């Protein structure tokens, strides 16, 4: 296995350039990314890999040795490795529950890339990982494939080795250069995160331009969706959306005044007892999915935001209930304080258990706020309480009830702000 990287020789660089041109011929909209990635020789690596700074690690034996790959194979593998960088698999791996399973993530990330490359006509080597090969449908995200692999009965052992390098979200390959460091001759200069984002946006623009000029179906559907996500306008900060949803739900209930004899009105009439207008106290239940894939930091931030907005909305502390649900629970557990909520991992919770427990409490809540990663069934019928679904996930919320308020909380590792 390699322990020292070096610049490519002239012959190796020539073979690399030829493979890069083949990749660009198959995927012309990848051109900018292919030329932005800097190649280095990694003797003994046995494959190609990438790091977080957009360096390509190439085993020179596969470029010029007796068992060298032909230009078509070199180009196909280069397109695959650049796919990890474009889809920011390293940062997305950081958002997974840690420590994450390197082998499962590598397979999931490879499957996300390869179905689009095959659809684009790239002649990948036989035996590459595909969604069908791991029992999934084409066109989904790596996070979905990873969840599928992790929920298999016997996931493979993971020693952290192998994979496509730190740029794919797996362990660094031996000899990876430190961030910010180039080779002694000045080659393999790293890209900083801002430069990398500019490359992604440039490629996304090229993907959209190819779709518009050649027609729908000319570009793989997964790449078109990726380009749309990259170029989507900045979203409203989730904190603002969550505050608005909670305040709206609380104000709606608090505004439902009614007559009550519990306290007489200020203006009195002789021998006549009149009811006074009173606003009901607002009771809020916060149900937390402790088996979700969100991080503790993201959960703490969401709970802190909810607590703050409830205080500012005039909801007394004693009128706020905290409940937790995990993957194996059939009932929700009452939690005395925010510090008592800790994630235990696992996924697959049915949050209806927590919602039902919240509504069965006496007195019943007026507002129920659910904090989850979204991997849960939801009630089919409207709940008595106003329901707010706060989904902490890199993926947009799916299948949340249309009658509920949904807030997408982007994990901190993927928040563009």
C-alpha positions as CSV (number, residue, x, y, z in Angstrom):
1,X,0.0,0.0,0.0
2,X,1.2,3.5,-0.8
3,X,2.9,5.7,1.8
4,X,4.2,8.5,-0.3
5,X,2.6,10.4,-3.1
6,X,4.5,12.3,-5.9
7,X,3.9,14.2,-9.1
8,X,3.0,12.2,-12.2
9,X,5.7,11.5,-14.7
10,X,5.3,12.8,-18.3
11,X,4.1,9.4,-19.5
12,X,1.7,9.0,-16.6
13,X,0.4,12.5,-17.1
14,X,-0.2,11.8,-20.8
15,X,-2.3,8.7,-20.0
16,X,-4.2,10.7,-17.4
17,X,-5.0,13.5,-19.9
18,X,-6.2,11.0,-22.5
19,X,-8.5,9.4,-19.9
20,X,-9.8,12.8,-18.8
21,X,-10.6,13.7,-22.4
22,X,-12.6,10.5,-22.8
23,X,-14.5,11.3,-19.6
24,X,-15.3,14.8,-20.9
25,X,-16.4,13.4,-24.2
26,X,-19.0,11.2,-22.5
27,X,-20.0,13.9,-19.9
28,X,-19.1,17.3,-21.4
29,X,-20.9,19.1,-18.6
30,X,-18.3,17.5,-16.2
31,X,-15.5,19.3,-18.0
32,X,-14.9,22.1,-15.5
33,X,-14.8,19.6,-12.6
34,X,-12.5,17.2,-14.4
35,X,-10.0,20.0,-15.0
36,X,-10.3,21.4,-11.5
37,X,-9.2,18.2,-9.8
38,X,-5.4,17.9,-9.5
39,X,-3.8,14.5,-10.1
40,X,-1.0,13.0,-8.0
41,X,0.7,9.6,-8.3
42,X,-0.1,7.2,-5.5
43,X,2.1,4.1,-6.0
44,X,0.6,0.9,-4.7
45,X,-2.9,2.3,-4.2
46,X,-4.5,-0.2,-6.6
47,X,-7.3,2.2,-7.7
48,X,-8.2,5.9,-8.0
49,X,-9.4,8.1,-5.1
50,X,-10.1,11.7,-4.2
51,X,-9.5,13.8,-1.1
52,X,-11.6,16.7,0.3
53,X,-9.3,19.3,-1.4
54,X,-10.1,18.0,-4.9
55,X,-6.8,16.0,-5.4
56,X,-7.0,12.8,-7.5
57,X,-4.9,9.9,-6.3
58,X,-3.9,7.7,-9.2
59,X,-2.0,4.4,-9.0
60,X,0.6,4.9,-11.8
61,X,0.5,1.1,-12.5
62,X,-3.0,1.6,-13.8
63,X,-1.9,4.4,-16.1
64,X,1.4,3.1,-17.6
65,X,2.2,-0.3,-16.0
66,X,1.8,-3.8,-17.5
67,X,-1.7,-4.1,-16.2
68,X,-2.7,-0.6,-17.1
69,X,-6.3,0.4,-17.9
70,X,-7.3,1.5,-21.3
71,X,-8.3,5.2,-21.8
72,X,-12.0,4.3,-21.7
73,X,-11.7,2.7,-18.3
74,X,-9.5,5.5,-17.0
75,X,-12.0,8.1,-18.2
76,X,-15.0,6.2,-16.6
77,X,-13.2,5.9,-13.2
78,X,-12.2,9.6,-13.3
79,X,-15.8,10.5,-13.9
80,X,-16.8,8.4,-10.9
81,X,-14.3,9.9,-8.6
82,X,-15.2,13.5,-9.7
83,X,-18.8,12.5,-9.0
84,X,-17.9,12.1,-5.3
85,X,-16.6,15.7,-5.2
86,X,-19.5,17.2,-7.1
87,X,-22.1,15.6,-4.8
88,X,-20.1,16.6,-1.8
89,X,-20.1,13.1,-0.3
90,X,-17.5,14.1,2.3
91,X,-19.7,16.8,3.9
92,X,-22.8,14.6,3.7
93,X,-21.0,11.8,5.5
94,X,-20.2,14.3,8.2
95,X,-23.9,14.7,8.7
96,X,-24.5,11.0,9.3
97,X,-24.8,9.6,12.9
98,X,-21.2,9.2,14.1
99,X,-19.3,7.0,14.0
100,X,-20.6,6.2,10.6
101,X,-20.0,2.9,8.8
102,X,-17.4,3.7,6.1
103,X,-18.0,0.6,3.9
104,X,-21.8,1.1,3.9
105,X,-21.4,4.8,3.0
106,X,-18.9,4.1,0.3
107,X,-21.3,1.6,-1.3
108,X,-24.2,4.0,-1.0
109,X,-22.3,6.9,-2.5
110,X,-21.0,4.7,-5.3
111,X,-24.6,3.6,-6.1
112,X,-25.8,7.2,-6.2
113,X,-23.1,8.1,-8.8
114,X,-23.0,5.0,-10.9
115,X,-26.7,4.7,-11.9
116,X,-26.4,8.2,-13.4
117,X,-23.1,7.5,-15.1
118,X,-24.5,4.3,-16.7
119,X,-27.7,6.2,-17.8
120,X,-25.3,8.8,-19.4
121,X,-23.6,6.1,-21.4
122,X,-20.3,6.0,-19.4
123,X,-18.8,2.6,-19.9
124,X,-18.0,1.7,-16.3
125,X,-16.1,-1.4,-15.5
126,X,-18.1,-4.5,-14.9
127,X,-19.1,-5.3,-11.4
128,X,-19.5,-1.7,-10.2
129,X,-21.9,-1.0,-7.4
130,X,-25.4,0.0,-8.5
131,X,-28.7,0.6,-6.6
132,X,-30.1,-2.7,-7.9
133,X,-27.0,-4.5,-6.7
134,X,-27.7,-3.5,-3.1
135,X,-31.4,-4.1,-3.4
136,X,-32.6,-0.5,-4.0
137,X,-34.3,1.4,-6.8
138,X,-32.4,3.8,-9.1
139,X,-32.6,7.6,-8.6
140,X,-32.5,7.9,-4.8
141,X,-29.9,9.6,-2.6
142,X,-26.9,8.1,-1.0
143,X,-28.5,8.6,2.4
144,X,-31.4,6.4,1.5
145,X,-29.1,3.7,0.2
146,X,-27.0,4.0,3.4
147,X,-30.1,3.6,5.6
148,X,-31.1,0.5,3.6
149,X,-27.6,-1.0,4.1
150,X,-27.5,-0.2,7.8
151,X,-30.9,-1.8,8.4
152,X,-29.8,-5.1,6.8
153,X,-29.7,-7.9,9.3
154,X,-26.0,-8.5,9.2
155,X,-24.0,-5.4,8.0
156,X,-20.5,-6.2,6.9
157,X,-17.6,-5.4,9.3
158,X,-16.0,-2.0,8.9
159,X,-12.4,-1.5,9.6
160,X,-12.3,2.0,8.0
161,X,-10.0,0.9,5.2
162,X,-10.7,0.9,1.5
163,X,-13.1,3.3,-0.2
164,X,-12.5,6.2,-2.5
165,X,-10.6,8.5,-0.1
166,X,-11.7,11.3,2.2
167,X,-13.3,13.2,-0.7
168,X,-16.0,10.4,-0.8
169,X,-16.7,10.6,2.9
170,X,-14.7,7.4,3.7
171,X,-11.3,7.1,5.4
172,X,-8.3,8.9,3.8
173,X,-6.2,6.7,1.6
174,X,-2.6,6.2,2.8
175,X,-0.4,9.1,1.8
176,X,-3.3,11.7,1.4
177,X,-1.9,15.2,1.5
178,X,-2.9,17.5,4.4
179,X,-5.5,20.1,3.7
180,X,-3.9,23.2,2.3
181,X,-0.6,21.5,1.3
182,X,0.6,21.1,-2.3
183,X,3.4,18.8,-3.5
184,X,7.0,20.1,-3.3
185,X,7.0,21.1,-7.0
186,X,3.9,23.2,-6.4
187,X,1.5,20.8,-8.2
188,X,-1.7,19.3,-6.7
189,X,-2.7,22.7,-5.2
190,X,-5.8,22.2,-3.0
191,X,-9.2,23.8,-3.6
192,X,-10.7,25.5,-0.6
193,X,-14.4,25.0,0.1
194,X,-15.4,28.2,-1.6
195,X,-13.6,27.3,-4.8
196,X,-15.1,23.9,-4.7
197,X,-18.6,25.3,-4.4
198,X,-18.0,27.5,-7.4
199,X,-17.0,24.5,-9.4
200,X,-20.1,22.6,-8.4
201,X,-22.3,25.6,-9.4
202,X,-20.5,25.9,-12.8
203,X,-21.1,22.2,-13.5
204,X,-24.7,22.5,-12.3
205,X,-25.2,25.4,-14.8
206,X,-23.7,23.2,-17.6
207,X,-25.9,20.3,-16.7
208,X,-29.0,22.5,-16.9
209,X,-27.8,24.1,-20.1
210,X,-27.4,20.6,-21.7
211,X,-30.9,19.7,-20.5
212,X,-32.4,22.8,-22.1
213,X,-30.5,22.6,-25.4
214,X,-30.8,18.8,-25.9
215,X,-34.2,18.2,-24.3
216,X,-35.4,16.3,-21.3
217,X,-34.0,12.9,-21.1
218,X,-30.7,13.8,-22.7
219,X,-29.1,14.2,-19.2
220,X,-29.5,11.5,-16.5
221,X,-32.4,12.4,-14.3
222,X,-30.4,12.1,-11.1
223,X,-27.8,14.7,-12.4
224,X,-30.7,17.0,-13.4
225,X,-32.1,16.8,-9.9
226,X,-28.7,17.4,-8.4
227,X,-28.2,20.5,-10.5
228,X,-31.6,21.8,-9.5
229,X,-30.7,21.4,-5.8
230,X,-27.3,23.1,-6.2
231,X,-28.7,26.1,-8.0
232,X,-31.8,26.4,-5.8
233,X,-32.1,29.9,-4.3
234,X,-31.2,30.2,-0.6
235,X,-34.0,29.0,1.6
236,X,-35.4,31.0,4.5
237,X,-33.5,30.1,7.7
238,X,-35.3,27.2,9.4
239,X,-35.2,29.0,12.8
240,X,-37.4,31.7,11.3
241,X,-39.8,29.2,9.8
242,X,-40.0,27.2,13.0
243,X,-40.6,30.4,15.1
244,X,-43.4,31.5,12.8
245,X,-45.1,28.0,12.8
246,X,-45.0,27.7,16.6
247,X,-46.1,31.3,17.2
248,X,-49.0,30.9,14.7
249,X,-50.2,27.7,16.4
250,X,-50.0,29.1,19.9
251,X,-51.6,32.4,18.9
252,X,-54.4,30.6,17.1
253,X,-55.3,28.6,20.3
254,X,-54.7,31.5,22.7
255,X,-57.0,33.7,20.6
256,X,-59.9,31.4,21.2
257,X,-61.5,33.3,24.0
258,X,-64.7,32.2,25.7
259,X,-67.0,33.1,28.6
260,X,-66.1,31.8,32.0
261,X,-67.6,32.1,35.5
262,X,-64.2,31.3,37.1
263,X,-63.5,35.0,37.7
264,X,-66.2,37.7,37.6
265,X,-65.8,40.6,35.2
266,X,-64.6,44.0,36.5
267,X,-68.0,45.7,35.8
268,X,-70.6,44.3,38.1
269,X,-74.4,44.6,38.2
270,X,-76.4,44.4,41.5
271,X,-77.5,40.8,42.2
272,X,-76.3,39.6,38.8
273,X,-73.3,37.4,38.2
274,X,-72.0,37.7,34.7
275,X,-69.3,35.5,33.1
276,X,-66.1,37.1,31.9
277,X,-64.2,36.6,28.7
278,X,-61.2,34.4,29.3
279,X,-58.5,33.1,27.0
280,X,-57.5,29.4,27.6
281,X,-54.1,28.5,28.8
282,X,-52.1,26.9,26.0
283,X,-50.6,23.5,26.6
284,X,-47.8,22.3,24.3
285,X,-46.3,18.8,23.9
286,X,-42.9,18.4,22.3
287,X,-42.3,14.8,21.0
288,X,-38.7,13.9,20.2
289,X,-37.6,11.0,18.1
290,X,-34.5,9.8,20.0
291,X,-33.7,7.1,17.5
292,X,-33.5,9.4,14.5
293,X,-30.4,10.0,12.4
294,X,-30.0,13.7,13.3
295,X,-27.1,14.8,15.5
296,X,-27.3,15.7,19.1
297,X,-26.2,19.3,18.2
298,X,-29.0,19.7,15.6
299,X,-31.6,18.3,18.1
300,X,-30.3,20.6,20.9
301,X,-30.5,23.6,18.5
302,X,-34.1,22.8,17.5
303,X,-35.2,22.2,21.1
304,X,-33.6,25.5,22.2
305,X,-35.4,27.3,19.4
306,X,-38.7,25.8,20.4
307,X,-38.2,26.6,24.1
308,X,-37.3,30.2,23.3
309,X,-40.3,30.9,21.1
310,X,-42.7,29.3,23.6
311,X,-41.4,31.5,26.4
312,X,-41.7,34.6,24.2
313,X,-45.2,33.6,23.2
314,X,-46.3,33.5,26.9
315,X,-46.6,29.7,27.3
316,X,-45.7,28.9,30.9
317,X,-43.0,26.3,31.6
318,X,-45.4,24.1,33.5
319,X,-47.6,23.9,30.4
320,X,-44.9,22.4,28.2
321,X,-44.5,18.7,28.2
322,X,-41.5,16.8,26.7
323,X,-41.9,13.2,25.5
324,X,-39.4,10.9,23.8
325,X,-39.8,7.9,21.5
326,X,-37.2,5.4,20.3
327,X,-37.3,2.6,17.7
328,X,-38.3,-0.1,20.2
329,X,-40.8,1.9,22.2
330,X,-44.5,1.2,22.1
331,X,-45.3,4.1,24.4
332,X,-43.8,7.5,24.8
333,X,-41.7,8.4,27.8
334,X,-42.2,11.7,29.7
335,X,-39.0,13.6,30.1
336,X,-38.6,16.2,32.9
337,X,-36.1,18.5,31.2
338,X,-34.3,19.1,27.9
339,X,-31.1,17.7,29.4
340,X,-32.9,14.4,29.8
341,X,-33.2,13.9,26.0
342,X,-30.4,12.0,24.5
343,X,-30.2,10.3,21.1
344,X,-29.7,6.5,21.0
345,X,-29.7,5.9,17.3
346,X,-31.5,3.1,15.4
347,X,-34.1,4.8,13.3
348,X,-37.5,3.5,12.1
349,X,-39.6,5.0,14.9
350,X,-43.3,5.3,14.4
351,X,-43.9,8.8,15.7
352,X,-47.6,8.2,15.9
353,X,-46.9,6.5,19.2
354,X,-45.6,9.7,20.6
355,X,-48.3,11.9,19.1
356,X,-51.0,9.6,20.4
357,X,-49.4,9.6,23.9
358,X,-49.3,13.4,23.8
359,X,-53.0,13.7,22.9
360,X,-54.1,11.1,25.5
361,X,-52.6,13.2,28.3
362,X,-55.0,15.1,30.7
363,X,-55.4,17.9,30.0
364,X,-54.9,17.4,26.3
365,X,-52.4,19.6,24.5
366,X,-53.4,22.3,22.1
367,X,-50.2,22.1,20.1
368,X,-47.9,19.1,19.4
369,X,-44.4,19.7,18.0
370,X,-42.6,16.6,16.7
371,X,-38.8,16.7,16.2
372,X,-37.7,13.8,14.0
373,X,-35.5,12.9,11.1
374,X,-38.7,12.2,9.1
375,X,-38.2,8.4,8.8
376,X,-41.6,7.6,10.3
377,X,-45.2,7.1,9.4
378,X,-47.5,10.0,10.1
379,X,-51.2,10.1,11.2
380,X,-53.6,9.8,8.3
381,X,-56.3,11.9,10.0
382,X,-56.0,15.3,11.5
383,X,-55.1,15.4,15.2
384,X,-57.1,17.4,17.7
385,X,-54.1,19.5,18.5
386,X,-52.3,21.6,16.0
387,X,-49.4,19.5,14.7
388,X,-46.0,20.9,13.7
389,X,-43.6,18.4,12.0
390,X,-40.0,19.7,12.5
391,X,-37.9,17.4,10.3
392,X,-34.1,17.4,10.9
393,X,-32.7,15.9,7.7
394,X,-30.5,16.6,4.8
395,X,-33.3,15.4,2.6
396,X,-36.5,17.5,2.1
397,X,-39.4,16.2,4.2
398,X,-41.5,13.6,2.5
399,X,-45.0,12.4,3.2
400,X,-45.7,14.7,6.1
401,X,-49.5,15.4,6.5
402,X,-50.9,18.2,4.3
403,X,-53.0,19.4,7.3
404,X,-49.9,19.8,9.5
405,X,-47.2,22.6,9.5
406,X,-43.9,21.2,8.2
407,X,-40.5,22.8,9.0
408,X,-37.4,21.5,7.3
409,X,-34.4,21.8,9.6
410,X,-31.2,21.4,7.6
411,X,-28.4,19.7,9.6
412,X,-25.6,22.2,10.5
413,X,-23.0,20.3,8.4
414,X,-25.1,20.9,5.3
415,X,-26.6,24.3,6.1
416,X,-25.3,26.7,3.3
417,X,-25.3,29.7,5.7
